[in-house]
Amino acid sequence: MTETWDDVNEQVKADWKDDTTPFERVYEIVEQTHDGQSAVEIADRALVSEPTARRHCKTLVNTGFAETEPDGQTTLYKRNSDRILMSRIRELREEVDRPELLDSIQEMKTDIRRYEDRYDVVSPEELAQQLDADETAGWDDLTAWRTTRQNLAVAQAALAYDEASHQLAV
């Protein structure tokens, strides 16, 4: 007997539901939510009822993991981007020592200068305005440039956080 993709997807959902609590599923969905989603949307994705999703979302908001935004009569929930950013900064600070961090920052700055020189623009946004839809390599570079710029900002924040921590310890 051959399984269809629908059968496989349903089995994965069933396994996820069996292996996790309703709170864990709501947490996972909110963790993946950049743009706000209603409790109804979160409930559907997390395989829980709307009241359960709403209750767990409120708990996540109260702990600072999630935040809300109004959308007419509806409350939208999404992950707290500041908390995610601080987690990334702390994680980087713990995993990479200062010399490695400085080397990475220098390397990322060099990569950004290469993109600027290659395309004769000063930002990925400016490059996006110049690219044609069929310029695959250009769009790939644009994505890499944006990612490098984000990683550079996090690395610089981790360095500043590290320096501030040392100053406060003195």
C-alpha positions as CSV (number, residue, x, y, z in Angstrom):
1,M,0.0,0.0,0.0
2,T,1.3,3.4,-1.0
3,E,0.9,6.3,1.4
4,T,-0.1,9.7,0.0
5,W,1.4,13.0,1.2
6,D,-1.8,13.7,2.9
7,D,-1.5,10.5,4.9
8,V,2.1,11.3,5.9
9,N,1.1,14.9,6.9
10,E,-1.8,13.6,9.0
11,Q,0.5,11.1,10.7
12,V,3.1,13.8,11.5
13,K,0.4,16.0,13.0
14,A,-0.9,13.1,15.0
15,D,2.6,12.3,16.3
16,W,3.2,15.9,17.2
17,K,-0.1,16.1,19.1
18,D,0.7,12.8,20.9
19,D,4.3,13.9,21.8
20,T,3.6,17.4,23.0
21,T,1.3,19.3,25.4
22,P,-1.2,22.0,24.1
23,F,1.0,24.6,25.6
24,E,4.2,23.3,23.9
25,R,2.3,23.4,20.5
26,V,1.1,26.9,21.0
27,Y,4.6,28.0,22.1
28,E,6.1,26.4,19.0
29,I,3.6,28.2,16.7
30,V,4.1,31.6,18.4
31,E,7.8,31.1,18.3
32,Q,7.6,30.8,14.5
33,T,5.2,33.8,14.1
34,H,6.9,37.0,12.8
35,D,3.6,38.6,11.7
36,G,0.7,38.5,14.2
37,Q,-1.8,35.7,14.1
38,S,-5.2,35.5,15.8
39,A,-5.9,32.9,18.5
40,V,-8.1,31.1,15.9
41,E,-5.2,30.8,13.4
42,I,-2.8,29.7,16.2
43,A,-5.4,27.2,17.5
44,D,-5.8,25.7,14.1
45,R,-2.0,25.3,13.5
46,A,-1.4,24.1,17.1
47,L,-4.2,21.6,17.0
48,V,-6.0,23.0,20.0
49,S,-9.2,24.8,20.7
50,E,-9.5,28.6,20.4
51,P,-9.9,29.1,24.2
52,T,-6.9,27.0,24.8
53,A,-4.8,28.9,22.3
54,R,-6.0,32.2,23.7
55,R,-5.2,31.2,27.3
56,H,-1.7,30.0,26.4
57,C,-1.0,33.1,24.2
58,K,-1.9,35.3,27.2
59,T,0.5,33.3,29.3
60,L,3.2,33.8,26.7
61,V,2.5,37.6,26.6
62,N,2.6,37.8,30.4
63,T,6.1,36.1,30.4
64,G,7.4,38.5,27.8
65,F,7.8,35.7,25.1
66,A,5.0,37.0,22.9
67,E,3.4,40.4,22.2
68,T,0.1,41.5,20.9
69,E,-1.1,44.0,18.3
70,P,-4.6,45.0,17.6
71,D,-6.2,44.3,14.3
72,G,-9.7,45.8,14.3
73,Q,-11.7,43.7,16.8
74,T,-9.1,41.0,16.8
75,T,-5.9,40.6,18.9
76,L,-2.9,39.3,17.0
77,Y,-0.2,37.4,18.8
78,K,3.5,37.1,17.7
79,R,6.8,36.3,19.2
80,N,8.5,39.2,21.0
81,S,11.3,40.2,18.6
82,D,13.3,41.9,21.4
83,R,13.4,38.8,23.4
84,I,14.5,36.7,20.4
85,L,17.3,39.3,19.7
86,M,18.6,39.2,23.2
87,S,18.6,35.4,23.2
88,R,20.7,35.5,20.0
89,I,23.1,38.0,21.4
90,R,23.6,36.1,24.7
91,E,24.0,32.8,22.7
92,L,26.6,34.3,20.5
93,R,28.4,35.8,23.4
94,E,28.6,32.4,25.1
95,E,29.6,30.5,22.0
96,V,32.2,32.8,20.5
97,D,35.2,34.4,22.3
98,R,36.1,38.1,21.8
99,P,38.9,37.5,19.2
100,E,36.6,35.3,17.1
101,L,33.8,37.8,17.3
102,L,36.1,40.6,16.2
103,D,37.4,38.5,13.3
104,S,33.8,37.7,12.3
105,I,32.8,41.3,12.4
106,Q,35.7,42.3,10.2
107,E,34.9,39.5,7.8
108,M,31.2,40.5,7.5
109,K,32.2,44.1,6.9
110,T,34.5,43.0,4.1
111,D,31.7,40.9,2.6
112,I,29.4,43.9,2.7
113,R,32.0,46.1,1.0
114,R,32.3,43.5,-1.8
115,Y,28.5,43.6,-2.4
116,E,28.6,47.4,-2.5
117,D,31.5,47.3,-5.0
118,R,30.1,44.5,-7.1
119,Y,26.8,46.2,-7.6
120,D,27.9,49.9,-7.1
121,V,25.1,50.4,-4.5
122,V,25.2,51.1,-0.8
123,S,22.4,48.9,0.4
124,P,20.5,45.7,-0.4
125,E,17.3,47.9,-0.8
126,E,19.0,49.9,-3.5
127,L,20.1,46.7,-5.2
128,A,16.6,45.4,-5.1
129,Q,15.4,48.4,-7.1
130,Q,17.9,47.7,-9.8
131,L,17.5,44.0,-10.3
132,D,15.4,42.4,-13.0
133,A,13.1,39.5,-12.0
134,D,15.3,37.0,-13.8
135,E,18.6,37.9,-12.3
136,T,18.9,34.9,-10.0
137,A,22.5,35.5,-8.9
138,G,21.7,39.1,-8.0
139,W,18.7,38.1,-5.9
140,D,20.8,35.4,-4.2
141,D,23.4,38.0,-3.4
142,L,20.7,40.4,-2.2
143,T,19.5,37.7,0.3
144,A,23.0,36.9,1.4
145,W,23.8,40.7,1.8
146,R,20.7,41.2,4.0
147,T,21.6,38.1,6.1
148,T,25.2,39.3,6.5
149,R,24.0,42.8,7.5
150,Q,21.6,41.2,10.2
151,N,24.4,38.9,11.5
152,L,26.8,41.9,11.6
153,A,24.3,43.9,13.7
154,V,23.8,40.9,16.1
155,A,27.6,40.4,16.4
156,Q,28.2,44.1,17.0
157,A,25.5,44.1,19.7
158,A,27.0,41.0,21.3
159,L,30.4,42.8,21.4
160,A,28.9,45.9,22.9
161,Y,27.0,43.7,25.4
162,D,30.2,41.9,26.3
163,E,32.0,45.3,26.8
164,A,29.2,46.7,28.9
165,S,29.1,43.5,31.1
166,H,32.9,43.8,31.7
167,Q,32.6,47.5,32.6
168,L,29.8,46.8,35.1
169,A,31.8,44.0,36.7
170,V,34.7,46.4,37.4
